[in-house]
Amino acid sequence: MTNLIQLPDPPPSGRDVHSEAVWDYARRDYLDGESAAQICARYGIARSTFWDHAAAGGWRRRDQPRPICRR
C-alpha cells in the first residue's frame, strides 16, 4: 500500500504565489534527485522561479559539485 500525500491544487497561471507546502515538496523532490523540469511540471512552477527559489534557499544536491568560494 502506498502512502499518498494530498497536495494543494496548483495555482492558476499568471503571477502566482505558491504555498510553503508546495515549496517544501519541490525542495524534497529536487534533493531526492528529480529534475527541475519534472518538478516544475508537477507543481505548476516556472523554471526561472524554481531556480531563483533554489538559489535563495541554498538547495544543493549531493551529486552537484561544491561551490567555489573566491576571496
CHARMM internal coordinates of N, CA and C (Angstrom, degrees):
IC EDIT
DIST 1 N 1 CA 1.4573
DIST 1 CA 1 C 1.5263
ANGL 1 N 1 CA 1 C 108.54
DIST 1 C 2 N 1.3014
ANGL 1 CA 1 C 2 N 117.18
DIHE 1 N 1 CA 1 C 2 N 135.55
DIST 2 N 2 CA 1.4523
ANGL 1 C 2 N 2 CA 122.85
DIHE 1 CA 1 C 2 N 2 CA -177.68
DIST 2 CA 2 C 1.5177
ANGL 2 N 2 CA 2 C 109.91
DIHE 1 C 2 N 2 CA 2 C -100.75
DIST 2 C 3 N 1.3283
ANGL 2 CA 2 C 3 N 115.36
DIHE 2 N 2 CA 2 C 3 N 136.30
DIST 3 N 3 CA 1.4618
ANGL 2 C 3 N 3 CA 119.76
DIHE 2 CA 2 C 3 N 3 CA 174.80
DIST 3 CA 3 C 1.5145
ANGL 3 N 3 CA 3 C 107.94
DIHE 2 C 3 N 3 CA 3 C -81.70
DIST 3 C 4 N 1.3137
ANGL 3 CA 3 C 4 N 116.64
DIHE 3 N 3 CA 3 C 4 N 121.50
DIST 4 N 4 CA 1.4548
ANGL 3 C 4 N 4 CA 121.39
DIHE 3 CA 3 C 4 N 4 CA 179.43
DIST 4 CA 4 C 1.5186
ANGL 4 N 4 CA 4 C 109.36
DIHE 3 C 4 N 4 CA 4 C -103.05
DIST 4 C 5 N 1.3198
ANGL 4 CA 4 C 5 N 115.41
DIHE 4 N 4 CA 4 C 5 N 138.90
DIST 5 N 5 CA 1.4531
ANGL 4 C 5 N 5 CA 121.65
DIHE 4 CA 4 C 5 N 5 CA 178.67
DIST 5 CA 5 C 1.5182
ANGL 5 N 5 CA 5 C 107.57
DIHE 4 C 5 N 5 CA 5 C -104.67
DIST 5 C 6 N 1.3172
ANGL 5 CA 5 C 6 N 116.64
DIHE 5 N 5 CA 5 C 6 N 127.70
DIST 6 N 6 CA 1.4588
ANGL 5 C 6 N 6 CA 121.12
DIHE 5 CA 5 C 6 N 6 CA 177.97
DIST 6 CA 6 C 1.5174
ANGL 6 N 6 CA 6 C 108.74
DIHE 5 C 6 N 6 CA 6 C -83.32
DIST 6 C 7 N 1.3329
ANGL 6 CA 6 C 7 N 116.35
DIHE 6 N 6 CA 6 C 7 N 109.68
DIST 7 N 7 CA 1.4559
ANGL 6 C 7 N 7 CA 121.52
DIHE 6 CA 6 C 7 N 7 CA 178.84
DIST 7 CA 7 C 1.5166
ANGL 7 N 7 CA 7 C 109.74
DIHE 6 C 7 N 7 CA 7 C -90.69
DIST 7 C 8 N 1.3316
ANGL 7 CA 7 C 8 N 115.83
DIHE 7 N 7 CA 7 C 8 N 151.08
DIST 8 N 8 CA 1.4671
ANGL 7 C 8 N 8 CA 117.43
DIHE 7 CA 7 C 8 N 8 CA 173.89
DIST 8 CA 8 C 1.5201
ANGL 8 N 8 CA 8 C 109.35
DIHE 7 C 8 N 8 CA 8 C -66.45
DIST 8 C 9 N 1.3307
ANGL 8 CA 8 C 9 N 116.14
DIHE 8 N 8 CA 8 C 9 N 152.82
DIST 9 N 9 CA 1.4608
ANGL 8 C 9 N 9 CA 119.93
DIHE 8 CA 8 C 9 N 9 CA 176.99
DIST 9 CA 9 C 1.5150
ANGL 9 N 9 CA 9 C 109.34
DIHE 8 C 9 N 9 CA 9 C -60.81
DIST 9 C 10 N 1.3499
ANGL 9 CA 9 C 10 N 116.93
DIHE 9 N 9 CA 9 C 10 N 141.40
DIST 10 N 10 CA 1.4612
ANGL 9 C 10 N 10 CA 117.63
DIHE 9 CA 9 C 10 N 10 CA 176.73
DIST 10 CA 10 C 1.5208
ANGL 10 N 10 CA 10 C 109.67
DIHE 9 C 10 N 10 CA 10 C -63.95
DIST 10 C 11 N 1.3291
ANGL 10 CA 10 C 11 N 116.58
DIHE 10 N 10 CA 10 C 11 N 146.85
DIST 11 N 11 CA 1.4512
ANGL 10 C 11 N 11 CA 118.92
DIHE 10 CA 10 C 11 N 11 CA -179.68
DIST 11 CA 11 C 1.5221
ANGL 11 N 11 CA 11 C 110.96
DIHE 10 C 11 N 11 CA 11 C -67.61
DIST 11 C 12 N 1.3264
ANGL 11 CA 11 C 12 N 117.54
DIHE 11 N 11 CA 11 C 12 N 157.43
DIST 12 N 12 CA 1.4624
ANGL 11 C 12 N 12 CA 119.37
DIHE 11 CA 11 C 12 N 12 CA 176.86
DIST 12 CA 12 C 1.5279
ANGL 12 N 12 CA 12 C 110.10
DIHE 11 C 12 N 12 CA 12 C -65.05
DIST 12 C 13 N 1.3410
ANGL 12 CA 12 C 13 N 115.87
DIHE 12 N 12 CA 12 C 13 N 163.05
DIST 13 N 13 CA 1.4679
ANGL 12 C 13 N 13 CA 118.85
DIHE 12 CA 12 C 13 N 13 CA -177.22
DIST 13 CA 13 C 1.5245
ANGL 13 N 13 CA 13 C 110.90
DIHE 12 C 13 N 13 CA 13 C -65.98
DIST 13 C 14 N 1.3063
ANGL 13 CA 13 C 14 N 115.20
DIHE 13 N 13 CA 13 C 14 N 161.11
DIST 14 N 14 CA 1.4599
ANGL 13 C 14 N 14 CA 121.60
DIHE 13 CA 13 C 14 N 14 CA -177.62
DIST 14 CA 14 C 1.5170
ANGL 14 N 14 CA 14 C 109.06
DIHE 13 C 14 N 14 CA 14 C 116.62
DIST 14 C 15 N 1.2963
ANGL 14 CA 14 C 15 N 116.79
DIHE 14 N 14 CA 14 C 15 N -162.45
DIST 15 N 15 CA 1.4681
ANGL 14 C 15 N 15 CA 121.00
DIHE 14 CA 14 C 15 N 15 CA -179.79
DIST 15 CA 15 C 1.5185
ANGL 15 N 15 CA 15 C 108.70
DIHE 14 C 15 N 15 CA 15 C -80.97
DIST 15 C 16 N 1.3270
ANGL 15 CA 15 C 16 N 115.07
DIHE 15 N 15 CA 15 C 16 N 92.45
DIST 16 N 16 CA 1.4590
ANGL 15 C 16 N 16 CA 120.97
DIHE 15 CA 15 C 16 N 16 CA -174.14
DIST 16 CA 16 C 1.5216
ANGL 16 N 16 CA 16 C 110.83
DIHE 15 C 16 N 16 CA 16 C -110.45
DIST 16 C 17 N 1.2933
ANGL 16 CA 16 C 17 N 114.41
DIHE 16 N 16 CA 16 C 17 N 153.52
DIST 17 N 17 CA 1.4526
ANGL 16 C 17 N 17 CA 121.04
DIHE 16 CA 16 C 17 N 17 CA 174.81
DIST 17 CA 17 C 1.5184
ANGL 17 N 17 CA 17 C 106.52
DIHE 16 C 17 N 17 CA 17 C -109.79
DIST 17 C 18 N 1.3228
ANGL 17 CA 17 C 18 N 115.96
DIHE 17 N 17 CA 17 C 18 N 125.07
DIST 18 N 18 CA 1.4607
ANGL 17 C 18 N 18 CA 120.62
DIHE 17 CA 17 C 18 N 18 CA 179.82
DIST 18 CA 18 C 1.5223
ANGL 18 N 18 CA 18 C 109.25
DIHE 17 C 18 N 18 CA 18 C -89.90
DIST 18 C 19 N 1.3134
ANGL 18 CA 18 C 19 N 115.62
DIHE 18 N 18 CA 18 C 19 N 146.28
DIST 19 N 19 CA 1.4579
ANGL 18 C 19 N 19 CA 120.74
DIHE 18 CA 18 C 19 N 19 CA -178.76
DIST 19 CA 19 C 1.5246
ANGL 19 N 19 CA 19 C 110.43
DIHE 18 C 19 N 19 CA 19 C -68.80
DIST 19 C 20 N 1.3091
ANGL 19 CA 19 C 20 N 115.34
DIHE 19 N 19 CA 19 C 20 N 160.48
DIST 20 N 20 CA 1.4706
ANGL 19 C 20 N 20 CA 120.51
DIHE 19 CA 19 C 20 N 20 CA 176.37
DIST 20 CA 20 C 1.5242
ANGL 20 N 20 CA 20 C 110.64
DIHE 19 C 20 N 20 CA 20 C -61.13
DIST 20 C 21 N 1.3345
ANGL 20 CA 20 C 21 N 117.57
DIHE 20 N 20 CA 20 C 21 N -31.94
DIST 21 N 21 CA 1.4678
ANGL 20 C 21 N 21 CA 120.33
DIHE 20 CA 20 C 21 N 21 CA 178.21
DIST 21 CA 21 C 1.5139
ANGL 21 N 21 CA 21 C 111.01
DIHE 20 C 21 N 21 CA 21 C -63.11
DIST 21 C 22 N 1.3344
ANGL 21 CA 21 C 22 N 117.25
DIHE 21 N 21 CA 21 C 22 N -42.48
DIST 22 N 22 CA 1.4670
ANGL 21 C 22 N 22 CA 120.83
DIHE 21 CA 21 C 22 N 22 CA 178.81
DIST 22 CA 22 C 1.5256
ANGL 22 N 22 CA 22 C 109.24
DIHE 21 C 22 N 22 CA 22 C -62.90
DIST 22 C 23 N 1.3375
ANGL 22 CA 22 C 23 N 117.90
DIHE 22 N 22 CA 22 C 23 N -44.11
DIST 23 N 23 CA 1.4659
ANGL 22 C 23 N 23 CA 120.35
DIHE 22 CA 22 C 23 N 23 CA 179.37
DIST 23 CA 23 C 1.5247
ANGL 23 N 23 CA 23 C 111.22
DIHE 22 C 23 N 23 CA 23 C -65.36
DIST 23 C 24 N 1.3297
ANGL 23 CA 23 C 24 N 117.96
DIHE 23 N 23 CA 23 C 24 N -36.19
DIST 24 N 24 CA 1.4661
ANGL 23 C 24 N 24 CA 120.46
DIHE 23 CA 23 C 24 N 24 CA 176.77
DIST 24 CA 24 C 1.5223
ANGL 24 N 24 CA 24 C 110.89
DIHE 23 C 24 N 24 CA 24 C -62.60
DIST 24 C 25 N 1.3386
ANGL 24 CA 24 C 25 N 116.84
DIHE 24 N 24 CA 24 C 25 N -44.19
DIST 25 N 25 CA 1.4667
ANGL 24 C 25 N 25 CA 120.23
DIHE 24 CA 24 C 25 N 25 CA 178.21
DIST 25 CA 25 C 1.5214
ANGL 25 N 25 CA 25 C 111.13
DIHE 24 C 25 N 25 CA 25 C -66.41
DIST 25 C 26 N 1.3276
ANGL 25 CA 25 C 26 N 117.39
DIHE 25 N 25 CA 25 C 26 N -41.23
DIST 26 N 26 CA 1.4666
ANGL 25 C 26 N 26 CA 121.25
DIHE 25 CA 25 C 26 N 26 CA 179.63
DIST 26 CA 26 C 1.5231
ANGL 26 N 26 CA 26 C 110.30
DIHE 25 C 26 N 26 CA 26 C -62.68
DIST 26 C 27 N 1.3262
ANGL 26 CA 26 C 27 N 116.90
DIHE 26 N 26 CA 26 C 27 N -43.42
DIST 27 N 27 CA 1.4650
ANGL 26 C 27 N 27 CA 121.20
DIHE 26 CA 26 C 27 N 27 CA 178.76
DIST 27 CA 27 C 1.5239
ANGL 27 N 27 CA 27 C 110.51
DIHE 26 C 27 N 27 CA 27 C -62.09
DIST 27 C 28 N 1.3153
ANGL 27 CA 27 C 28 N 116.32
DIHE 27 N 27 CA 27 C 28 N -47.76
DIST 28 N 28 CA 1.4684
ANGL 27 C 28 N 28 CA 120.60
DIHE 27 CA 27 C 28 N 28 CA -179.87
DIST 28 CA 28 C 1.5225
ANGL 28 N 28 CA 28 C 110.94
DIHE 27 C 28 N 28 CA 28 C -59.21
DIST 28 C 29 N 1.3257
ANGL 28 CA 28 C 29 N 116.63
DIHE 28 N 28 CA 28 C 29 N -46.74
DIST 29 N 29 CA 1.4638
ANGL 28 C 29 N 29 CA 120.74
DIHE 28 CA 28 C 29 N 29 CA -179.49
DIST 29 CA 29 C 1.5255
ANGL 29 N 29 CA 29 C 111.15
DIHE 28 C 29 N 29 CA 29 C -62.38
DIST 29 C 30 N 1.3332
ANGL 29 CA 29 C 30 N 117.24
DIHE 29 N 29 CA 29 C 30 N -42.38
DIST 30 N 30 CA 1.4536
ANGL 29 C 30 N 30 CA 121.06
DIHE 29 CA 29 C 30 N 30 CA -179.61
DIST 30 CA 30 C 1.5344
ANGL 30 N 30 CA 30 C 110.85
DIHE 29 C 30 N 30 CA 30 C -64.85
DIST 30 C 31 N 1.3141
ANGL 30 CA 30 C 31 N 116.63
DIHE 30 N 30 CA 30 C 31 N -46.16
DIST 31 N 31 CA 1.4634
ANGL 30 C 31 N 31 CA 119.95
DIHE 30 CA 30 C 31 N 31 CA -179.55
DIST 31 CA 31 C 1.5285
ANGL 31 N 31 CA 31 C 111.73
DIHE 30 C 31 N 31 CA 31 C -68.30
DIST 31 C 32 N 1.3319
ANGL 31 CA 31 C 32 N 117.07
DIHE 31 N 31 CA 31 C 32 N -21.87
DIST 32 N 32 CA 1.4654
ANGL 31 C 32 N 32 CA 121.16
DIHE 31 CA 31 C 32 N 32 CA 175.67
DIST 32 CA 32 C 1.5251
ANGL 32 N 32 CA 32 C 112.46
DIHE 31 C 32 N 32 CA 32 C -82.72
DIST 32 C 33 N 1.3534
ANGL 32 CA 32 C 33 N 117.38
DIHE 32 N 32 CA 32 C 33 N -1.97
DIST 33 N 33 CA 1.4511
ANGL 32 C 33 N 33 CA 120.26
DIHE 32 CA 32 C 33 N 33 CA 172.91
DIST 33 CA 33 C 1.5185
ANGL 33 N 33 CA 33 C 117.25
DIHE 32 C 33 N 33 CA 33 C 110.55
DIST 33 C 34 N 1.3220
ANGL 33 CA 33 C 34 N 118.49
DIHE 33 N 33 CA 33 C 34 N -1.03
DIST 34 N 34 CA 1.4625
ANGL 33 C 34 N 34 CA 119.33
DIHE 33 CA 33 C 34 N 34 CA 178.88
DIST 34 CA 34 C 1.5210
ANGL 34 N 34 CA 34 C 110.15
DIHE 33 C 34 N 34 CA 34 C -73.52
DIST 34 C 35 N 1.3282
ANGL 34 CA 34 C 35 N 115.91
DIHE 34 N 34 CA 34 C 35 N 153.58
DIST 35 N 35 CA 1.4617
ANGL 34 C 35 N 35 CA 120.15
DIHE 34 CA 34 C 35 N 35 CA 179.96
DIST 35 CA 35 C 1.5259
ANGL 35 N 35 CA 35 C 110.14
DIHE 34 C 35 N 35 CA 35 C -76.94
DIST 35 C 36 N 1.3212
ANGL 35 CA 35 C 36 N 114.14
DIHE 35 N 35 CA 35 C 36 N 155.80
DIST 36 N 36 CA 1.4655
ANGL 35 C 36 N 36 CA 119.79
DIHE 35 CA 35 C 36 N 36 CA 177.00
DIST 36 CA 36 C 1.5260
ANGL 36 N 36 CA 36 C 110.59
DIHE 35 C 36 N 36 CA 36 C -60.93
DIST 36 C 37 N 1.3384
ANGL 36 CA 36 C 37 N 116.82
DIHE 36 N 36 CA 36 C 37 N -37.88
DIST 37 N 37 CA 1.4694
ANGL 36 C 37 N 37 CA 120.48
DIHE 36 CA 36 C 37 N 37 CA -179.58
DIST 37 CA 37 C 1.5303
ANGL 37 N 37 CA 37 C 111.16
DIHE 36 C 37 N 37 CA 37 C -60.57
DIST 37 C 38 N 1.3319
ANGL 37 CA 37 C 38 N 117.13
DIHE 37 N 37 CA 37 C 38 N -43.94
DIST 38 N 38 CA 1.4705
ANGL 37 C 38 N 38 CA 120.49
DIHE 37 CA 37 C 38 N 38 CA 179.55
DIST 38 CA 38 C 1.5276
ANGL 38 N 38 CA 38 C 110.72
DIHE 37 C 38 N 38 CA 38 C -64.47
DIST 38 C 39 N 1.3068
ANGL 38 CA 38 C 39 N 116.30
DIHE 38 N 38 CA 38 C 39 N -43.78
DIST 39 N 39 CA 1.4668
ANGL 38 C 39 N 39 CA 121.24
DIHE 38 CA 38 C 39 N 39 CA -177.45
DIST 39 CA 39 C 1.5314
ANGL 39 N 39 CA 39 C 110.39
DIHE 38 C 39 N 39 CA 39 C -65.83
DIST 39 C 40 N 1.3278
ANGL 39 CA 39 C 40 N 116.08
DIHE 39 N 39 CA 39 C 40 N -44.20
DIST 40 N 40 CA 1.4636
ANGL 39 C 40 N 40 CA 119.92
DIHE 39 CA 39 C 40 N 40 CA -179.69
DIST 40 CA 40 C 1.5276
ANGL 40 N 40 CA 40 C 111.56
DIHE 39 C 40 N 40 CA 40 C -62.90
DIST 40 C 41 N 1.3236
ANGL 40 CA 40 C 41 N 116.29
DIHE 40 N 40 CA 40 C 41 N -39.66
DIST 41 N 41 CA 1.4669
ANGL 40 C 41 N 41 CA 119.99
DIHE 40 CA 40 C 41 N 41 CA 178.62
DIST 41 CA 41 C 1.5258
ANGL 41 N 41 CA 41 C 110.70
DIHE 40 C 41 N 41 CA 41 C -66.17
DIST 41 C 42 N 1.3155
ANGL 41 CA 41 C 42 N 117.23
DIHE 41 N 41 CA 41 C 42 N -41.19
DIST 42 N 42 CA 1.4628
ANGL 41 C 42 N 42 CA 121.40
DIHE 41 CA 41 C 42 N 42 CA -177.65
DIST 42 CA 42 C 1.5184
ANGL 42 N 42 CA 42 C 112.03
DIHE 41 C 42 N 42 CA 42 C -66.09
DIST 42 C 43 N 1.3391
ANGL 42 CA 42 C 43 N 117.28
DIHE 42 N 42 CA 42 C 43 N -43.57
DIST 43 N 43 CA 1.4578
ANGL 42 C 43 N 43 CA 120.79
DIHE 42 CA 42 C 43 N 43 CA -172.83
DIST 43 CA 43 C 1.5296
ANGL 43 N 43 CA 43 C 114.22
DIHE 42 C 43 N 43 CA 43 C -102.03
DIST 43 C 44 N 1.3385
ANGL 43 CA 43 C 44 N 117.24
DIHE 43 N 43 CA 43 C 44 N 0.85
DIST 44 N 44 CA 1.4529
ANGL 43 C 44 N 44 CA 120.07
DIHE 43 CA 43 C 44 N 44 CA 178.16
DIST 44 CA 44 C 1.5163
ANGL 44 N 44 CA 44 C 113.20
DIHE 43 C 44 N 44 CA 44 C 69.91
DIST 44 C 45 N 1.3282
ANGL 44 CA 44 C 45 N 116.28
DIHE 44 N 44 CA 44 C 45 N 38.76
DIST 45 N 45 CA 1.4628
ANGL 44 C 45 N 45 CA 122.22
DIHE 44 CA 44 C 45 N 45 CA -178.72
DIST 45 CA 45 C 1.5271
ANGL 45 N 45 CA 45 C 108.55
DIHE 44 C 45 N 45 CA 45 C -107.04
DIST 45 C 46 N 1.3214
ANGL 45 CA 45 C 46 N 117.19
DIHE 45 N 45 CA 45 C 46 N 136.43
DIST 46 N 46 CA 1.4599
ANGL 45 C 46 N 46 CA 120.36
DIHE 45 CA 45 C 46 N 46 CA 173.60
DIST 46 CA 46 C 1.5310
ANGL 46 N 46 CA 46 C 108.68
DIHE 45 C 46 N 46 CA 46 C -68.52
DIST 46 C 47 N 1.3320
ANGL 46 CA 46 C 47 N 116.64
DIHE 46 N 46 CA 46 C 47 N 142.80
DIST 47 N 47 CA 1.4708
ANGL 46 C 47 N 47 CA 119.36
DIHE 46 CA 46 C 47 N 47 CA -177.86
DIST 47 CA 47 C 1.5216
ANGL 47 N 47 CA 47 C 112.40
DIHE 46 C 47 N 47 CA 47 C -60.33
DIST 47 C 48 N 1.3149
ANGL 47 CA 47 C 48 N 117.07
DIHE 47 N 47 CA 47 C 48 N -40.53
DIST 48 N 48 CA 1.4722
ANGL 47 C 48 N 48 CA 118.62
DIHE 47 CA 47 C 48 N 48 CA 179.60
DIST 48 CA 48 C 1.5300
ANGL 48 N 48 CA 48 C 110.77
DIHE 47 C 48 N 48 CA 48 C -63.08
DIST 48 C 49 N 1.3259
ANGL 48 CA 48 C 49 N 116.69
DIHE 48 N 48 CA 48 C 49 N -38.16
DIST 49 N 49 CA 1.4627
ANGL 48 C 49 N 49 CA 120.87
DIHE 48 CA 48 C 49 N 49 CA 177.57
DIST 49 CA 49 C 1.5219
ANGL 49 N 49 CA 49 C 110.32
DIHE 48 C 49 N 49 CA 49 C -66.25
DIST 49 C 50 N 1.3293
ANGL 49 CA 49 C 50 N 116.02
DIHE 49 N 49 CA 49 C 50 N -41.55
DIST 50 N 50 CA 1.4660
ANGL 49 C 50 N 50 CA 120.19
DIHE 49 CA 49 C 50 N 50 CA 177.62
DIST 50 CA 50 C 1.5248
ANGL 50 N 50 CA 50 C 110.29
DIHE 49 C 50 N 50 CA 50 C -58.13
DIST 50 C 51 N 1.3488
ANGL 50 CA 50 C 51 N 116.77
DIHE 50 N 50 CA 50 C 51 N -50.42
DIST 51 N 51 CA 1.4678
ANGL 50 C 51 N 51 CA 119.98
DIHE 50 CA 50 C 51 N 51 CA -176.94
DIST 51 CA 51 C 1.5237
ANGL 51 N 51 CA 51 C 111.48
DIHE 50 C 51 N 51 CA 51 C -66.27
DIST 51 C 52 N 1.3258
ANGL 51 CA 51 C 52 N 118.01
DIHE 51 N 51 CA 51 C 52 N -36.23
DIST 52 N 52 CA 1.4721
ANGL 51 C 52 N 52 CA 120.52
DIHE 51 CA 51 C 52 N 52 CA 176.35
DIST 52 CA 52 C 1.5204
ANGL 52 N 52 CA 52 C 110.65
DIHE 51 C 52 N 52 CA 52 C -62.56
DIST 52 C 53 N 1.3248
ANGL 52 CA 52 C 53 N 115.93
DIHE 52 N 52 CA 52 C 53 N -44.51
DIST 53 N 53 CA 1.4666
ANGL 52 C 53 N 53 CA 121.04
DIHE 52 CA 52 C 53 N 53 CA -179.20
DIST 53 CA 53 C 1.5362
ANGL 53 N 53 CA 53 C 110.39
DIHE 52 C 53 N 53 CA 53 C -66.84
DIST 53 C 54 N 1.3267
ANGL 53 CA 53 C 54 N 116.54
DIHE 53 N 53 CA 53 C 54 N -42.00
DIST 54 N 54 CA 1.4668
ANGL 53 C 54 N 54 CA 120.87
DIHE 53 CA 53 C 54 N 54 CA 179.55
DIST 54 CA 54 C 1.5273
ANGL 54 N 54 CA 54 C 111.04
DIHE 53 C 54 N 54 CA 54 C -63.32
DIST 54 C 55 N 1.3318
ANGL 54 CA 54 C 55 N 116.97
DIHE 54 N 54 CA 54 C 55 N -42.58
DIST 55 N 55 CA 1.4667
ANGL 54 C 55 N 55 CA 120.78
DIHE 54 CA 54 C 55 N 55 CA 179.60
DIST 55 CA 55 C 1.5267
ANGL 55 N 55 CA 55 C 110.72
DIHE 54 C 55 N 55 CA 55 C -65.27
DIST 55 C 56 N 1.3225
ANGL 55 CA 55 C 56 N 116.36
DIHE 55 N 55 CA 55 C 56 N -44.13
DIST 56 N 56 CA 1.4665
ANGL 55 C 56 N 56 CA 120.49
DIHE 55 CA 55 C 56 N 56 CA -179.68
DIST 56 CA 56 C 1.5246
ANGL 56 N 56 CA 56 C 111.41
DIHE 55 C 56 N 56 CA 56 C -64.10
DIST 56 C 57 N 1.3395
ANGL 56 CA 56 C 57 N 116.22
DIHE 56 N 56 CA 56 C 57 N -33.59
DIST 57 N 57 CA 1.4547
ANGL 56 C 57 N 57 CA 120.37
DIHE 56 CA 56 C 57 N 57 CA -179.03
DIST 57 CA 57 C 1.5194
ANGL 57 N 57 CA 57 C 113.98
DIHE 56 C 57 N 57 CA 57 C -88.42
DIST 57 C 58 N 1.3327
ANGL 57 CA 57 C 58 N 116.51
DIHE 57 N 57 CA 57 C 58 N -5.42
DIST 58 N 58 CA 1.4612
ANGL 57 C 58 N 58 CA 119.76
DIHE 57 CA 57 C 58 N 58 CA 179.55
DIST 58 CA 58 C 1.5153
ANGL 58 N 58 CA 58 C 113.65
DIHE 57 C 58 N 58 CA 58 C 70.81
DIST 58 C 59 N 1.3298
ANGL 58 CA 58 C 59 N 117.56
DIHE 58 N 58 CA 58 C 59 N 29.44
DIST 59 N 59 CA 1.4587
ANGL 58 C 59 N 59 CA 120.20
DIHE 58 CA 58 C 59 N 59 CA 179.69
DIST 59 CA 59 C 1.5228
ANGL 59 N 59 CA 59 C 108.88
DIHE 58 C 59 N 59 CA 59 C -68.32
DIST 59 C 60 N 1.3099
ANGL 59 CA 59 C 60 N 116.98
DIHE 59 N 59 CA 59 C 60 N 125.83
DIST 60 N 60 CA 1.4551
ANGL 59 C 60 N 60 CA 121.27
DIHE 59 CA 59 C 60 N 60 CA 177.65
DIST 60 CA 60 C 1.5166
ANGL 60 N 60 CA 60 C 108.36
DIHE 59 C 60 N 60 CA 60 C -144.73
DIST 60 C 61 N 1.3269
ANGL 60 CA 60 C 61 N 115.72
DIHE 60 N 60 CA 60 C 61 N 123.00
DIST 61 N 61 CA 1.4535
ANGL 60 C 61 N 61 CA 120.23
DIHE 60 CA 60 C 61 N 61 CA 179.37
DIST 61 CA 61 C 1.5175
ANGL 61 N 61 CA 61 C 109.81
DIHE 60 C 61 N 61 CA 61 C -80.05
DIST 61 C 62 N 1.3105
ANGL 61 CA 61 C 62 N 115.48
DIHE 61 N 61 CA 61 C 62 N 157.18
DIST 62 N 62 CA 1.4606
ANGL 61 C 62 N 62 CA 120.57
DIHE 61 CA 61 C 62 N 62 CA 179.61
DIST 62 CA 62 C 1.5217
ANGL 62 N 62 CA 62 C 112.49
DIHE 61 C 62 N 62 CA 62 C -63.58
DIST 62 C 63 N 1.3397
ANGL 62 CA 62 C 63 N 116.73
DIHE 62 N 62 CA 62 C 63 N -25.66
DIST 63 N 63 CA 1.4622
ANGL 62 C 63 N 63 CA 119.21
DIHE 62 CA 62 C 63 N 63 CA -178.60
DIST 63 CA 63 C 1.5288
ANGL 63 N 63 CA 63 C 112.20
DIHE 62 C 63 N 63 CA 63 C -83.07
DIST 63 C 64 N 1.3191
ANGL 63 CA 63 C 64 N 118.00
DIHE 63 N 63 CA 63 C 64 N 1.10
DIST 64 N 64 CA 1.4585
ANGL 63 C 64 N 64 CA 121.64
DIHE 63 CA 63 C 64 N 64 CA 178.88
DIST 64 CA 64 C 1.5268
ANGL 64 N 64 CA 64 C 109.62
DIHE 63 C 64 N 64 CA 64 C -99.72
DIST 64 C 65 N 1.3162
ANGL 64 CA 64 C 65 N 116.93
DIHE 64 N 64 CA 64 C 65 N 145.41
DIST 65 N 65 CA 1.4683
ANGL 64 C 65 N 65 CA 118.87
DIHE 64 CA 64 C 65 N 65 CA 178.72
DIST 65 CA 65 C 1.5257
ANGL 65 N 65 CA 65 C 111.65
DIHE 64 C 65 N 65 CA 65 C -67.77
DIST 65 C 66 N 1.2963
ANGL 65 CA 65 C 66 N 114.62
DIHE 65 N 65 CA 65 C 66 N 153.45
DIST 66 N 66 CA 1.4602
ANGL 65 C 66 N 66 CA 120.93
DIHE 65 CA 65 C 66 N 66 CA 178.05
DIST 66 CA 66 C 1.5279
ANGL 66 N 66 CA 66 C 108.25
DIHE 65 C 66 N 66 CA 66 C -68.33
DIST 66 C 67 N 1.3434
ANGL 66 CA 66 C 67 N 117.59
DIHE 66 N 66 CA 66 C 67 N 138.90
DIST 67 N 67 CA 1.4614
ANGL 66 C 67 N 67 CA 119.33
DIHE 66 CA 66 C 67 N 67 CA 179.47
DIST 67 CA 67 C 1.5322
ANGL 67 N 67 CA 67 C 110.95
DIHE 66 C 67 N 67 CA 67 C -63.83
DIST 67 C 68 N 1.3139
ANGL 67 CA 67 C 68 N 115.70
DIHE 67 N 67 CA 67 C 68 N 147.74
DIST 68 N 68 CA 1.4703
ANGL 67 C 68 N 68 CA 121.09
DIHE 67 CA 67 C 68 N 68 CA 178.78
DIST 68 CA 68 C 1.5059
ANGL 68 N 68 CA 68 C 108.43
DIHE 67 C 68 N 68 CA 68 C -88.98
DIST 68 C 69 N 1.3199
ANGL 68 CA 68 C 69 N 116.45
DIHE 68 N 68 CA 68 C 69 N 127.31
DIST 69 N 69 CA 1.4507
ANGL 68 C 69 N 69 CA 121.47
DIHE 68 CA 68 C 69 N 69 CA 177.42
DIST 69 CA 69 C 1.5213
ANGL 69 N 69 CA 69 C 108.38
DIHE 68 C 69 N 69 CA 69 C -101.83
DIST 69 C 70 N 1.2919
ANGL 69 CA 69 C 70 N 116.43
DIHE 69 N 69 CA 69 C 70 N 124.07
DIST 70 N 70 CA 1.4614
ANGL 69 C 70 N 70 CA 120.82
DIHE 69 CA 69 C 70 N 70 CA 179.08
DIST 70 CA 70 C 1.5111
ANGL 70 N 70 CA 70 C 109.24
DIHE 69 C 70 N 70 CA 70 C -116.52
DIST 70 C 71 N 1.2946
ANGL 70 CA 70 C 71 N 114.51
DIHE 70 N 70 CA 70 C 71 N 141.12
DIST 71 N 71 CA 1.4735
ANGL 70 C 71 N 71 CA 119.37
DIHE 70 CA 70 C 71 N 71 CA -179.14
DIST 71 CA 71 C 1.4896
ANGL 71 N 71 CA 71 C 110.50
DIHE 70 C 71 N 71 CA 71 C -102.89
END
COOR INIT
IC SEED 1 N 1 CA 1 C
IC BUILD
